[in-house]
Amino acid sequence: MMNKKVFQKIGQGLKRIASKALAVAPLVAMTVQRTAHATSVVSQINSLNSFVLSIIQAAGVIVTAWGIFEFANGYQSHDGTQQTSALKRIIAGLIMVGAGTLMSMLGVSVS
């Protein structure tokens, strides 16, 4: 008689454990799937981030070259206003070229 009660309690305990495991299993599967999708999204955002940063750097090279050309014209014609404007353009272009380094120095994550 004792053995029958012990086996019944063990059976009830196993049923409880199995029902709880079956209830938690879908949540674990969804969490793993969500993590895989999140990694995919983060890699795409990092790709877009590097693409935009390369466009900014290319534009910075163009602005810097334009500023050097304008400074040479201002220097040749002895126009101080044009030279000042060209120096501002050169500095802005250099900042654009070094945007990735500048952002990482400021603590913004750049991949």
FIKOLZA-1660 file (N, C-alpha, C; in steps of 0.1 Angstrom, whole numbers, plus 5000, padded with zeros to 4 digits):
% residues 111
   i   px   py   pz ch aa at
   1 5008 4988 5000  A  M  N
   1 5000 5000 5000  A  M CA
   1 5009 5013 5000  A  M  C
   2 5019 5012 5007  A  M  N
   2 5028 5024 5008  A  M CA
   2 5035 5026 4995  A  M  C
   3 5038 5015 4988  A  N  N
   3 5045 5017 4975  A  N CA
   3 5035 5023 4965  A  N  C
   4 5023 5020 4966  A  K  N
   4 5013 5025 4956  A  K CA
   4 5012 5040 4958  A  K  C
   5 5011 5045 4970  A  K  N
   5 5010 5060 4973  A  K CA
   5 5023 5067 4969  A  K  C
   6 5034 5061 4971  A  V  N
   6 5047 5067 4967  A  V CA
   6 5048 5068 4952  A  V  C
   7 5044 5058 4945  A  F  N
   7 5044 5058 4930  A  F CA
   7 5034 5069 4925  A  F  C
   8 5023 5070 4932  A  Q  N
   8 5013 5080 4927  A  Q CA
   8 5019 5094 4929  A  Q  C
   9 5025 5097 4940  A  K  N
   9 5031 5110 4943  A  K CA
   9 5042 5113 4933  A  K  C
  10 5050 5103 4930  A  I  N
  10 5061 5105 4920  A  I CA
  10 5055 5108 4906  A  I  C
  11 5044 5101 4903  A  G  N
  11 5037 5103 4890  A  G CA
  11 5031 5117 4889  A  G  C
  12 5026 5121 4900  A  Q  N
  12 5020 5135 4900  A  Q CA
  12 5031 5145 4899  A  Q  C
  13 5042 5143 4906  A  G  N
  13 5053 5152 4905  A  G CA
  13 5059 5153 4891  A  G  C
  14 5060 5142 4884  A  L  N
  14 5065 5141 4870  A  L CA
  14 5055 5149 4861  A  L  C
  15 5042 5147 4864  A  K  N
  15 5032 5154 4855  A  K CA
  15 5034 5169 4857  A  K  C
  16 5036 5174 4869  A  R  N
  16 5038 5188 4871  A  R CA
  16 5050 5193 4864  A  R  C
  17 5061 5186 4866  A  I  N
  17 5073 5190 4859  A  I CA
  17 5072 5190 4844  A  I  C
  18 5065 5180 4839  A  A  N
  18 5064 5180 4824  A  A CA
  18 5055 5191 4819  A  A  C
  19 5044 5194 4827  A  S  N
  19 5035 5205 4822  A  S CA
  19 5042 5218 4823  A  S  C
  20 5050 5220 4833  A  K  N
  20 5058 5233 4834  A  K CA
  20 5069 5234 4823  A  K  C
  21 5075 5223 4820  A  A  N
  21 5085 5223 4809  A  A CA
  21 5079 5226 4796  A  A  C
  22 5067 5220 4793  A  L  N
  22 5060 5223 4781  A  L CA
  22 5055 5237 4780  A  L  C
  23 5052 5243 4791  A  A  N
  23 5048 5257 4791  A  A CA
  23 5059 5267 4789  A  A  C
  24 5071 5263 4793  A  V  N
  24 5083 5272 4792  A  V CA
  24 5090 5270 4778  A  V  C
  25 5089 5259 4772  A  A  N
  25 5096 5256 4760  A  A CA
  25 5093 5265 4749  A  A  C
  26 5081 5269 4746  A  P  N
  26 5078 5279 4735  A  P CA
  26 5085 5293 4738  A  P  C
  27 5085 5297 4751  A  L  N
  27 5091 5310 4754  A  L CA
  27 5106 5309 4751  A  L  C
  28 5113 5298 4754  A  V  N
  28 5127 5297 4752  A  V CA
  28 5129 5297 4737  A  V  C
  29 5121 5290 4729  A  A  N
  29 5123 5290 4715  A  A CA
  29 5121 5304 4709  A  A  C
  30 5111 5311 4713  A  M  N
  30 5109 5325 4708  A  M CA
  30 5120 5334 4712  A  M  C
  31 5126 5332 4724  A  T  N
  31 5137 5341 4728  A  T CA
  31 5149 5338 4719  A  T  C
  32 5152 5326 4716  A  V  N
  32 5164 5322 4707  A  V CA
  32 5161 5328 4693  A  V  C
  33 5149 5326 4688  A  Q  N
  33 5146 5331 4675  A  Q CA
  33 5147 5347 4674  A  Q  C
  34 5142 5353 4685  A  R  N
  34 5142 5368 4685  A  R CA
  34 5157 5373 4686  A  R  C
  35 5165 5366 4693  A  T  N
  35 5180 5369 4693  A  T CA
  35 5186 5368 4680  A  T  C
  36 5183 5358 4672  A  A  N
  36 5188 5356 4659  A  A CA
  36 5184 5367 4650  A  A  C
  37 5171 5371 4650  A  H  N
  37 5166 5382 4642  A  H CA
  37 5173 5395 4646  A  H  C
  38 5175 5397 4659  A  A  N
  38 5181 5410 4664  A  A CA
  38 5195 5411 4659  A  A  C
  39 5202 5400 4658  A  T  N
  39 5216 5400 4653  A  T CA
  39 5216 5404 4638  A  T  C
  40 5206 5399 4631  A  S  N
  40 5205 5402 4617  A  S CA
  40 5202 5417 4615  A  S  C
  41 5193 5422 4623  A  V  N
  41 5190 5437 4622  A  V CA
  41 5202 5445 4626  A  V  C
  42 5209 5442 4636  A  V  N
  42 5220 5450 4641  A  V CA
  42 5231 5450 4630  A  V  C
  43 5233 5438 4624  A  S  N
  43 5244 5438 4613  A  S CA
  43 5240 5447 4601  A  S  C
  44 5227 5447 4598  A  Q  N
  44 5222 5456 4587  A  Q CA
  44 5223 5471 4591  A  Q  C
  45 5221 5474 4604  A  I  N
  45 5222 5488 4608  A  I CA
  45 5237 5492 4608  A  I  C
  46 5246 5483 4612  A  N  N
  46 5260 5486 4612  A  N CA
  46 5265 5488 4597  A  N  C
  47 5259 5480 4588  A  S  N
  47 5263 5481 4574  A  S CA
  47 5258 5495 4569  A  S  C
  48 5246 5499 4572  A  L  N
  48 5241 5512 4568  A  L CA
  48 5249 5523 4574  A  L  C
  49 5253 5521 4587  A  N  N
  49 5261 5531 4594  A  N CA
  49 5274 5534 4587  A  N  C
  50 5281 5523 4583  A  S  N
  50 5294 5524 4576  A  S CA
  50 5292 5530 4562  A  S  C
  51 5281 5527 4555  A  F  N
  51 5279 5533 4542  A  F CA
  51 5277 5548 4543  A  F  C
  52 5269 5552 4553  A  V  N
  52 5266 5567 4554  A  V CA
  52 5279 5574 4558  A  V  C
  53 5287 5568 4567  A  L  N
  53 5300 5573 4571  A  L CA
  53 5309 5575 4559  A  L  C
  54 5310 5565 4551  A  S  N
  54 5318 5566 4539  A  S CA
  54 5314 5577 4529  A  S  C
  55 5301 5579 4528  A  I  N
  55 5296 5590 4520  A  I CA
  55 5300 5603 4526  A  I  C
  56 5299 5605 4539  A  I  N
  56 5303 5617 4546  A  I CA
  56 5317 5620 4544  A  I  C
  57 5326 5609 4545  A  Q  N
  57 5340 5611 4543  A  Q CA
  57 5343 5615 4529  A  Q  C
  58 5336 5609 4519  A  A  N
  58 5339 5612 4505  A  A CA
  58 5335 5627 4502  A  A  C
  59 5324 5631 4508  A  A  N
  59 5319 5645 4506  A  A CA
  59 5330 5654 4513  A  A  C
  60 5336 5650 4524  A  G  N
  60 5346 5658 4531  A  G CA
  60 5358 5660 4523  A  G  C
  61 5362 5650 4515  A  V  N
  61 5373 5651 4506  A  V CA
  61 5370 5662 4495  A  V  C
  62 5358 5661 4490  A  I  N
  62 5354 5671 4479  A  I CA
  62 5354 5685 4485  A  I  C
  63 5348 5686 4497  A  V  N
  63 5347 5700 4503  A  V CA
  63 5361 5705 4506  A  V  C
  64 5370 5697 4511  A  T  N
  64 5384 5701 4514  A  T CA
  64 5391 5705 4501  A  T  C
  65 5389 5698 4490  A  A  N
  65 5396 5702 4477  A  A CA
  65 5390 5715 4472  A  A  C
  66 5377 5716 4474  A  W  N
  66 5370 5729 4469  A  W CA
  66 5375 5741 4478  A  W  C
  67 5377 5739 4491  A  G  N
  67 5382 5749 4499  A  G CA
  67 5397 5753 4496  A  G  C
  68 5405 5743 4492  A  I  N
  68 5419 5746 4488  A  I CA
  68 5419 5754 4475  A  I  C
  69 5410 5750 4466  A  F  N
  69 5409 5758 4453  A  F CA
  69 5405 5772 4456  A  F  C
  70 5395 5774 4464  A  E  N
  70 5390 5787 4467  A  E CA
  70 5400 5796 4475  A  E  C
  71 5408 5789 4484  A  F  N
  71 5418 5797 4491  A  F CA
  71 5429 5801 4481  A  F  C
  72 5432 5793 4471  A  A  N
  72 5442 5797 4461  A  A CA
  72 5437 5809 4453  A  A  C
  73 5425 5808 4449  A  N  N
  73 5419 5819 4442  A  N CA
  73 5419 5832 4450  A  N  C
  74 5415 5831 4463  A  G  N
  74 5415 5843 4472  A  G CA
  74 5429 5848 4474  A  G  C
  75 5438 5839 4475  A  Y  N
  75 5452 5844 4477  A  Y CA
  75 5458 5851 4465  A  Y  C
  76 5454 5846 4453  A  Q  N
  76 5459 5852 4441  A  Q CA
  76 5453 5866 4439  A  Q  C
  77 5440 5867 4443  A  S  N
  77 5433 5880 4441  A  S CA
  77 5434 5889 4453  A  S  C
  78 5441 5885 4463  A  H  N
  78 5443 5893 4476  A  H CA
  78 5430 5896 4482  A  H  C
  79 5420 5887 4482  A  D  N
  79 5407 5889 4488  A  D CA
  79 5406 5882 4501  A  D  C
  80 5407 5889 4512  A  G  N
  80 5407 5884 4526  A  G CA
  80 5394 5876 4529  A  G  C
  81 5383 5881 4525  A  T  N
  81 5370 5875 4528  A  T CA
  81 5369 5861 4521  A  T  C
  82 5374 5860 4509  A  Q  N
  82 5374 5847 4502  A  Q CA
  82 5383 5837 4508  A  Q  C
  83 5395 5843 4513  A  Q  N
  83 5404 5834 4520  A  Q CA
  83 5398 5828 4533  A  Q  C
  84 5392 5837 4541  A  T  N
  84 5386 5833 4553  A  T CA
  84 5375 5823 4551  A  T  C
  85 5366 5825 4541  A  S  N
  85 5356 5816 4537  A  S CA
  85 5362 5802 4533  A  S  C
  86 5373 5803 4525  A  A  N
  86 5379 5790 4521  A  A CA
  86 5385 5783 4532  A  A  C
  87 5391 5790 4542  A  L  N
  87 5397 5783 4554  A  L CA
  87 5386 5776 4562  A  L  C
  88 5374 5782 4563  A  K  N
  88 5363 5776 4570  A  K CA
  88 5358 5763 4562  A  K  C
  89 5358 5764 4549  A  R  N
  89 5354 5753 4541  A  R CA
  89 5365 5741 4543  A  R  C
  90 5377 5745 4543  A  I  N
  90 5388 5734 4545  A  I CA
  90 5386 5727 4558  A  I  C
  91 5384 5735 4569  A  I  N
  91 5383 5729 4582  A  I CA
  91 5370 5721 4583  A  I  C
  92 5359 5725 4577  A  A  N
  92 5347 5717 4576  A  A CA
  92 5349 5704 4569  A  A  C
  93 5356 5704 4558  A  G  N
  93 5359 5692 4550  A  G CA
  93 5368 5683 4558  A  G  C
  94 5378 5688 4565  A  L  N
  94 5386 5679 4573  A  L CA
  94 5379 5673 4585  A  L  C
  95 5369 5680 4590  A  I  N
  95 5361 5674 4601  A  I CA
  95 5352 5663 4595  A  I  C
  96 5347 5665 4583  A  M  N
  96 5339 5655 4576  A  M CA
  96 5348 5642 4573  A  M  C
  97 5360 5645 4569  A  V  N
  97 5369 5633 4566  A  V CA
  97 5372 5625 4579  A  V  C
  98 5374 5632 4590  A  G  N
  98 5377 5625 4602  A  G CA
  98 5364 5623 4611  A  G  C
  99 5353 5622 4605  A  A  N
  99 5340 5620 4613  A  A CA
  99 5340 5607 4621  A  A  C
 100 5345 5596 4615  A  G  N
 100 5345 5584 4622  A  G CA
 100 5353 5584 4634  A  G  C
 101 5365 5589 4633  A  T  N
 101 5374 5590 4644  A  T CA
 101 5369 5600 4655  A  T  C
 102 5363 5611 4650  A  L  N
 102 5358 5621 4659  A  L CA
 102 5346 5615 4667  A  L  C
 103 5337 5608 4660  A  M  N
 103 5326 5602 4667  A  M CA
 103 5331 5591 4678  A  M  C
 104 5341 5583 4674  A  S  N
 104 5346 5574 4684  A  S CA
 104 5353 5580 4696  A  S  C
 105 5359 5592 4694  A  M  N
 105 5365 5599 4705  A  M CA
 105 5354 5605 4714  A  M  C
 106 5342 5609 4708  A  L  N
 106 5331 5614 4716  A  L CA
 106 5324 5603 4723  A  L  C
 107 5326 5590 4720  A  G  N
 107 5320 5579 4727  A  G CA
 107 5308 5573 4719  A  G  C
 108 5306 5578 4707  A  V  N
 108 5295 5572 4699  A  V CA
 108 5301 5560 4692  A  V  C
 109 5294 5549 4693  A  S  N
 109 5299 5536 4687  A  S CA
 109 5298 5537 4672  A  S  C
 110 5309 5535 4665  A  V  N
 110 5309 5534 4651  A  V CA
 110 5315 5521 4647  A  V  C
 111 5308 5513 4639  A  S  N
 111 5313 5500 4635  A  S CA
 111 5321 5501 4622  A  S  C
% end
